[in-house]
Amino acid sequence: MWVRSLSLTDLRSYEQVDCALERGVTTFVGRNGQGKTNLVEAICYLATLGSHRVATDAPLVRTGATQGFIRCEVVNDDRVIMIELAISPGSANKARVNRTPVPKVRDVLGLLRTVLFAPEDLALVKGDPSDRRKFIDDLLVQRTPRLAGTRSDYERTLKQRNALLKSASIARRTAGTEMLRTLEVWDEQLAASGSELVAARVSLLADILGLAREKYAFISGDDNTLLGLTYVSSLGADAPADGSADAPTDQVAAADREGWRLAILEAIKNKRGDELDRGLTLIGPHRDDILLTLGQMPAKGYASHGESWSIALALRLAAFELLRADGVDPVLILDDVFAELDASRRQRLAEQVGTATQVIITAAVDMDIPDSLHGVRFTVSAGTVTLQDST
């Protein structure tokens, strides 16, 4: 899989830009603030329907414009797919595939797969649980696009349930019996979508663990320290399994959707009073985390800067290999990453990514890019993208 062309209109700093891309390595070189990351952000947005830089769509649209547009030609097994997306902050986004409107924007998921390395990836180790949840959920959706609907259903249910909890917190002091019965309906819906999401996360961790350990050992040059990934559920002792990716296969299998559904309902029942007191949902995948460990120690707070980068890179490389194992190479994007790495990690990363069908790199200066990653190079300056003279 590779991106053959990219066109942006009223997106970020670009009023209009068109780029013809190639297989292999393509690099966008330019000083910070010139628009390099805006290009790769747009490509990744088509793959995940989200930005790695901001939580909402509003900053994506150029100042003064009401809509932003992304158009991209993707080549997969000699088949060319045109994906077009209109981003409209404050209203529903719209998408077309091969000039034909699709019923839902999320119908474009799966048509383009990407794996992005960016400076923000340190948050996978040092950041909040939400950063690790986003990593695992984005990967889930790329592998199984229908889970985007599950994720959306869960978020909608959570919002409605929280609103009802706030109302019930007041109403139960008077005549809140009917409201509490309504809350039980939302409990069932939360458990239904939440259990599917959690079961998929646990399964994915089991799939990615061996790859992540292998990549960590290679990038860090440390064969003796084992990287660990453990799913930490908000259910605590009520969880149907310990959530560890190291758990035996039969134990992981036992933590299936039905097991999680029943466990979520039981935990909600036990937490009912606390939830009503706080007017907030205290149980569910929105409060879960992934514990990263090196040896016996948690990576957060204990891993050095270099170790943290090695973990983040290992997770992204493992994600790439997992998607590749499904039969299609994702587009590999490295956004200003080489400047963050020491010489040894820089070279090891270059060795790992060189076999991808398409690698797109951004860098402030040419010297940041390892010599082994030669390819087409563009200069990005003040929103203008210019092909460098190959001579």
C-alpha positions as CSV (number, residue, x, y, z in Angstrom):
1,M,0.0,0.0,0.0
2,W,1.2,3.5,-0.8
3,V,0.0,7.0,-1.3
4,R,0.3,8.2,-4.9
5,S,-0.9,11.8,-4.5
6,L,-2.0,14.2,-1.7
7,S,-4.0,17.4,-2.1
8,L,-5.0,19.7,0.7
9,T,-7.3,22.7,0.5
10,D,-7.8,25.1,3.4
11,L,-6.1,22.7,5.8
12,R,-3.8,24.0,8.5
13,S,-1.3,26.4,6.9
14,Y,-2.2,25.4,3.3
15,E,-4.7,27.2,1.1
16,Q,-3.9,24.7,-1.6
17,V,-1.1,22.2,-2.1
18,D,-0.7,19.2,-4.3
19,C,2.0,16.5,-4.0
20,A,2.8,13.6,-6.2
21,L,4.5,10.8,-4.2
22,E,6.4,7.6,-5.0
23,R,6.9,4.2,-3.5
24,G,10.0,3.9,-1.3
25,V,11.3,6.8,0.7
26,T,9.9,10.4,0.4
27,T,11.3,13.2,2.7
28,F,9.9,16.6,3.4
29,V,12.7,18.9,4.6
30,G,12.2,22.3,6.1
31,R,12.6,24.5,9.2
32,N,10.1,24.1,12.0
33,G,6.8,25.9,11.5
34,Q,6.9,25.6,7.7
35,G,4.1,23.0,7.3
36,K,5.9,19.6,7.1
37,T,3.9,18.0,9.8
38,N,0.6,19.3,8.4
39,L,1.2,17.1,5.3
40,V,1.7,13.9,7.2
41,E,-1.0,14.7,9.7
42,A,-3.5,14.8,6.8
43,I,-2.4,11.4,5.6
44,C,-2.8,9.9,9.1
45,Y,-6.2,11.6,9.5
46,L,-7.5,9.7,6.6
47,A,-6.3,6.4,8.2
48,T,-7.6,7.0,11.7
49,L,-10.1,10.0,11.4
50,G,-8.1,11.7,14.2
51,S,-5.1,13.8,14.6
52,H,-2.0,12.9,16.6
53,R,-1.6,16.6,17.6
54,V,-5.1,17.9,18.6
55,A,-8.2,16.4,20.0
56,T,-10.7,18.3,17.9
57,D,-11.1,19.1,14.2
58,A,-11.3,22.9,14.5
59,P,-7.5,23.6,14.5
60,L,-7.2,21.5,11.2
61,V,-9.1,24.1,9.2
62,R,-7.2,27.1,7.9
63,T,-7.9,30.3,9.7
64,G,-10.7,32.2,7.8
65,A,-12.1,29.1,6.1
66,T,-15.2,27.1,7.1
67,Q,-14.1,23.7,5.7
68,G,-10.8,21.9,5.0
69,F,-10.4,19.2,2.4
70,I,-8.1,16.2,2.0
71,R,-7.8,14.3,-1.2
72,C,-5.6,11.2,-1.5
73,E,-4.9,8.5,-4.0
74,V,-4.0,5.2,-2.4
75,V,-2.5,2.3,-4.4
76,N,-3.2,-1.2,-3.1
77,D,-2.4,-4.2,-5.2
78,D,-2.4,-2.1,-8.3
79,R,-5.9,-0.8,-7.5
80,V,-6.1,3.0,-7.1
81,I,-8.6,4.4,-4.6
82,M,-9.4,8.1,-4.3
83,I,-10.4,9.1,-0.8
84,E,-11.8,12.6,-0.2
85,L,-12.7,14.1,3.1
86,A,-14.4,17.4,4.0
87,I,-13.7,18.5,7.5
88,S,-16.3,20.8,8.9
89,P,-15.9,21.9,12.6
90,G,-19.2,22.2,14.3
91,S,-21.0,19.9,11.8
92,A,-20.7,16.4,10.4
93,N,-17.7,15.7,8.2
94,K,-18.3,14.1,4.8
95,A,-16.3,11.6,2.7
96,R,-16.3,10.2,-0.8
97,V,-14.5,7.1,-2.2
98,N,-13.8,7.2,-5.9
99,R,-16.1,10.2,-6.3
100,T,-19.0,8.5,-4.6
101,P,-20.3,9.8,-1.2
102,V,-20.2,7.2,1.6
103,P,-23.1,6.9,4.2
104,K,-20.7,7.4,7.1
105,V,-17.3,9.0,7.3
106,R,-16.0,6.0,9.2
107,D,-16.7,3.9,6.0
108,V,-13.3,5.1,4.8
109,L,-11.5,3.4,7.6
110,G,-9.3,0.5,6.4
111,L,-8.8,1.9,2.9
112,L,-5.5,3.5,4.0
113,R,-3.3,2.1,6.8
114,T,-0.6,4.2,8.4
115,V,1.9,3.9,11.3
116,L,3.2,7.2,12.6
117,F,6.3,7.9,14.6
118,A,6.3,11.4,16.1
119,P,7.9,13.3,19.1
120,E,4.5,13.0,20.8
121,D,5.1,9.3,21.1
122,L,7.0,9.8,24.3
123,A,3.5,10.3,25.9
124,L,3.0,6.5,25.3
125,V,5.5,6.0,28.2
126,K,5.4,9.2,30.2
127,G,1.9,10.5,29.5
128,D,-1.6,9.8,30.8
129,P,-3.6,6.6,30.4
130,S,-5.6,8.3,27.7
131,D,-2.5,8.4,25.5
132,R,-2.0,4.6,25.8
133,R,-5.7,3.9,25.3
134,K,-5.6,6.0,22.1
135,F,-2.6,4.0,20.8
136,I,-4.3,0.6,21.3
137,D,-7.7,1.8,20.1
138,D,-6.4,3.4,16.9
139,L,-4.5,0.2,16.1
140,L,-7.6,-1.9,16.8
141,V,-9.7,0.2,14.4
142,Q,-7.0,0.0,11.6
143,R,-7.0,-3.8,12.0
144,T,-10.8,-4.2,12.4
145,P,-12.6,-1.0,11.1
146,R,-16.0,-2.1,12.4
147,L,-14.6,-1.5,16.0
148,A,-14.8,2.2,15.1
149,G,-18.6,1.8,15.5
150,T,-18.1,0.0,18.9
151,R,-15.8,2.8,20.0
152,S,-18.3,5.4,19.0
153,D,-21.2,3.6,20.6
154,Y,-19.3,3.4,23.9
155,E,-18.4,7.1,23.9
156,R,-22.0,8.1,23.1
157,T,-23.4,5.8,25.8
158,L,-20.8,7.1,28.3
159,K,-21.8,10.7,27.6
160,Q,-25.5,9.9,28.1
161,R,-24.9,7.8,31.2
162,N,-22.8,10.5,32.8
163,A,-25.6,13.1,32.2
164,L,-28.1,10.8,33.7
165,L,-25.9,10.1,36.7
166,K,-25.6,13.8,37.4
167,S,-29.4,14.1,37.3
168,A,-30.0,11.0,39.3
169,S,-27.5,12.2,42.0
170,I,-30.0,15.0,42.7
171,A,-33.2,13.1,41.9
172,R,-32.6,10.1,44.2
173,R,-33.0,12.5,47.2
174,T,-36.6,13.0,46.1
175,A,-38.3,10.8,43.6
176,G,-35.6,9.2,41.5
177,T,-36.8,5.6,41.2
178,E,-37.8,5.9,37.6
179,M,-34.5,7.6,36.8
180,L,-32.6,4.8,38.4
181,R,-34.5,2.2,36.3
182,T,-33.5,4.2,33.2
183,L,-29.9,4.2,34.4
184,E,-30.0,0.3,34.4
185,V,-30.8,0.4,30.7
186,W,-27.7,2.5,30.1
187,D,-25.7,0.1,32.3
188,E,-26.6,-2.7,29.9
189,Q,-25.6,-0.6,26.8
190,L,-22.3,0.5,28.5
191,A,-21.5,-3.1,29.3
192,A,-22.3,-4.3,25.8
193,S,-20.0,-2.0,23.9
194,G,-17.5,-1.7,26.7
195,S,-17.0,-5.4,26.9
196,E,-16.4,-5.8,23.2
197,L,-13.8,-3.0,23.3
198,V,-12.0,-4.4,26.4
199,A,-11.9,-7.9,25.0
200,A,-10.5,-6.6,21.7
201,R,-7.8,-4.6,23.6
202,V,-6.7,-7.6,25.7
203,S,-6.5,-9.8,22.6
204,L,-4.5,-7.2,20.7
205,L,-2.0,-6.9,23.6
206,A,-1.5,-10.6,23.5
207,D,-0.8,-10.4,19.7
208,I,1.6,-7.4,19.9
209,L,3.6,-8.4,23.0
210,G,6.2,-10.7,21.3
211,L,6.8,-8.2,18.5
212,A,7.2,-5.3,20.9
213,R,9.7,-7.2,23.0
214,E,11.7,-8.1,19.9
215,K,11.7,-4.5,18.6
216,Y,12.7,-3.1,22.0
217,A,15.7,-5.4,22.2
218,F,16.8,-4.4,18.8
219,I,16.3,-0.6,19.1
220,S,17.8,-0.4,22.6
221,G,20.6,-2.9,22.0
222,D,19.5,-4.5,25.3
223,D,18.7,-8.3,25.1
224,N,18.5,-8.7,28.9
225,T,15.7,-6.4,29.9
226,L,12.2,-7.7,29.1
227,L,9.5,-5.2,28.0
228,G,6.1,-5.9,29.6
229,L,2.6,-4.9,28.6
230,T,-0.2,-5.5,31.0
231,Y,-3.9,-4.4,30.7
232,V,-5.0,-2.6,33.8
233,S,-8.8,-2.7,34.1
234,S,-10.8,-0.3,36.2
235,L,-12.8,-3.4,37.4
236,G,-9.9,-4.3,39.7
237,A,-10.6,-7.6,41.4
238,D,-13.8,-7.9,39.4
239,A,-11.9,-8.3,36.1
240,P,-12.4,-11.8,34.6
241,A,-8.6,-12.1,34.0
242,D,-5.6,-10.2,35.1
243,G,-5.3,-8.5,31.8
244,S,-1.7,-9.5,31.3
245,A,-0.4,-10.1,27.9
246,D,1.8,-12.7,29.5
247,A,-1.2,-14.6,30.7
248,P,-1.6,-18.2,29.3
249,T,-3.5,-18.4,26.1
250,D,-6.5,-20.1,27.8
251,Q,-6.7,-17.4,30.4
252,V,-6.6,-14.7,27.7
253,A,-9.4,-16.6,25.9
254,A,-11.4,-16.7,29.1
255,A,-11.5,-12.9,29.1
256,D,-13.9,-12.8,26.2
257,R,-16.7,-10.4,25.6
258,E,-19.3,-12.1,27.7
259,G,-17.0,-12.5,30.6
260,W,-16.1,-8.8,30.5
261,R,-19.8,-7.8,30.0
262,L,-20.9,-9.6,33.2
263,A,-17.9,-8.3,35.1
264,I,-18.7,-4.7,34.1
265,L,-22.3,-5.1,35.2
266,E,-21.3,-6.5,38.5
267,A,-18.7,-3.8,39.1
268,I,-21.3,-1.1,38.2
269,K,-23.7,-2.6,40.7
270,N,-21.0,-2.5,43.4
271,K,-20.1,1.1,42.5
272,R,-23.6,2.4,42.2
273,G,-23.5,4.5,45.4
274,D,-20.1,6.0,44.5
275,E,-21.2,6.9,41.0
276,L,-24.4,8.6,42.2
277,D,-22.4,10.5,44.8
278,R,-20.0,11.8,42.1
279,G,-22.3,11.9,39.2
280,L,-19.7,10.1,37.1
281,T,-19.1,6.7,35.5
282,L,-16.3,5.1,37.4
283,I,-16.2,1.7,35.6
284,G,-15.4,0.9,32.0
285,P,-12.7,1.0,29.3
286,H,-12.5,4.8,29.4
287,R,-10.7,4.5,32.8
288,D,-8.4,1.6,31.9
289,D,-4.6,1.7,31.3
290,I,-1.8,-0.3,29.8
291,L,1.1,-0.8,32.2
292,L,4.5,-0.7,30.5
293,T,7.4,-2.3,32.4
294,L,11.1,-2.9,31.9
295,G,12.1,-6.0,33.9
296,Q,10.2,-5.6,37.2
297,M,9.9,-1.9,37.2
298,P,7.2,0.3,35.7
299,A,8.6,2.3,32.7
300,K,6.7,5.5,33.7
301,G,8.9,7.3,36.3
302,Y,11.8,4.8,36.1
303,A,12.8,4.5,32.4
304,S,15.5,6.9,31.2
305,H,14.9,9.2,28.2
306,G,16.6,6.8,25.9
307,E,14.8,3.8,27.3
308,S,11.5,5.6,26.9
309,W,12.2,6.4,23.3
310,S,13.1,2.7,22.7
311,I,9.8,1.6,24.2
312,A,7.8,4.1,22.1
313,L,9.6,3.1,18.9
314,A,9.2,-0.6,19.8
315,L,5.4,-0.1,20.1
316,R,5.1,1.6,16.8
317,L,7.3,-0.9,15.0
318,A,5.3,-3.7,16.5
319,A,2.1,-2.1,15.3
320,F,3.7,-1.9,11.8
321,E,4.6,-5.6,11.8
322,L,1.2,-6.6,13.1
323,L,-0.6,-4.7,10.3
324,R,1.9,-6.0,7.8
325,A,1.1,-9.6,8.9
326,D,-2.5,-9.0,7.9
327,G,-1.2,-8.9,4.3
328,V,-0.8,-5.2,3.5
329,D,2.1,-3.0,4.3
330,P,0.9,0.2,6.0
331,V,2.4,3.6,5.0
332,L,5.2,4.3,7.5
333,I,5.5,7.9,8.6
334,L,8.4,9.4,10.6
335,D,7.6,12.9,11.7
336,D,10.8,14.7,13.0
337,V,11.8,11.6,14.9
338,F,15.4,11.2,13.8
339,A,16.4,14.5,15.5
340,E,15.2,13.1,18.8
341,L,17.3,10.0,18.7
342,D,21.0,9.3,19.5
343,A,23.2,8.0,16.7
344,S,22.8,4.3,17.5
345,R,19.0,4.4,17.8
346,R,18.8,6.5,14.7
347,Q,20.7,3.8,12.7
348,R,18.8,0.9,14.2
349,L,15.5,2.6,13.3
350,A,16.6,3.2,9.8
351,E,17.4,-0.5,9.4
352,Q,13.9,-1.5,10.6
353,V,11.9,0.9,8.4
354,G,13.9,0.4,5.1
355,T,11.8,-2.6,4.0
356,A,8.4,-0.8,4.0
357,T,6.6,-0.2,0.7
358,Q,6.4,3.5,1.4
359,V,8.2,5.6,4.1
360,I,7.4,9.3,4.5
361,I,9.8,11.3,6.6
362,T,9.9,14.9,7.8
363,A,13.1,16.5,9.0
364,A,14.3,20.0,9.8
365,V,17.6,19.4,8.0
366,D,19.0,16.8,5.6
367,M,21.7,15.7,8.0
368,D,19.1,14.4,10.4
369,I,18.2,11.6,7.9
370,P,20.4,8.5,7.8
371,D,22.3,8.0,4.6
372,S,20.6,4.6,4.1
373,L,17.2,6.3,3.6
374,H,17.7,7.9,0.2
375,G,14.8,8.8,-1.9
376,V,12.7,11.6,-3.3
377,R,13.1,14.8,-1.3
378,F,10.9,17.9,-1.1
379,T,11.7,21.3,0.4
380,V,8.9,22.8,2.5
381,S,9.0,26.6,3.1
382,A,6.2,29.0,4.1
383,G,3.5,26.6,2.9
384,T,5.2,25.8,-0.5
385,V,6.3,22.3,-1.3
386,T,9.1,22.0,-3.9
387,L,10.7,18.9,-5.4
388,Q,14.5,19.0,-4.8
389,D,16.8,18.7,-7.8
390,S,18.0,15.0,-7.7
391,T,21.3,16.0,-9.1
